[in-house]
Amino acid sequence: MAEVAKEIQDLLNQLQDTYPTKTLSEREVGKKFAEMIDQKPSLKKRIISAVKSTSLTALQEAVDNPAFNIASAFLQGFSNP
């Protein structure tokens, strides 16, 4: 889970550098994050596996990013289509 959390954090940092939350809400960053994950099948699969093996709450705590809390709703949809 730690490896997946780091990859998530890196992606969110990249998005927040590209789309600062001053100009784009955390909700929009979360949505763009979900779109990025949807385009990376291997990462998406590892995230779903991490969510199923631990919990979404544990992953949220490991990532510790407000935008990820919003993206979590999308991840729930991925893990429970």
N, C-alpha and C positions, 0 to 999 in steps of 0.2 A: 504494500500500500504506500509506503514512503516514496518509492520510485514514481508511482503514478501521481501522488500528490505533488512531487517536485515538478513533473512535466506539466501538470495543470497550472501550478503557480507560474512557471516559466511562460506558458501561453498567455495567461492573464496579464502578466507583466508586459509582454510584447503588445497585447491589445491595448493596455492602458497607456503605453508609450505612444502607440499609433492613434488611439482615440482617448485622449485624456478625459477623465470623468468631469472635468470642468466644462467640456464641450459636448460630452456624450454621457448620458446617465448610466449608472451602474446597471440598470436594467438592460440598456442597449448593449453594454459591454458583455453582459451575461448572454444575451441573445447571439451576439457575434461569436462568442466563445462556443456556444452550442453548435452554430453553423460550422465552425472550424473542426470541432470534434466529429461532426457528421461526415466530414471529408477525409478523416483519418481513421479508417476502419480498425487498424490494429490498436491504436490508442483507445478508441471507443470501446473495443472489446475488453481491453485491460481495465478501463474505468468501470464498466458494467461488472466485471469479475470482482473488482475491489469493493464495489457497493454491495454485491451479493455476499461476499465472504465476510465483510465486517458490517458496516452500515453507512448510510449516507451521512449521518451525523458525524461519525468518526472521520470520514473523508473531509467533511466541511471543517472540522477542527484541525486536521492535518494541513489543509490548504490555507486556512485563516485569511480569507480575502472576501470582502463584502460582495464583490461582483460574483464570486463563486456561489455564494448563498442563493443568488437569483438564478444562476445557471443550474443549480441543483434541481430545480423544478423540471428543466429540460432533461436532465440526466435520469430523473425518475421515470420520465416517459420512455427513455431509451431502455431502461432495465425492466420496465413493465409496459410493453407496447400494447 
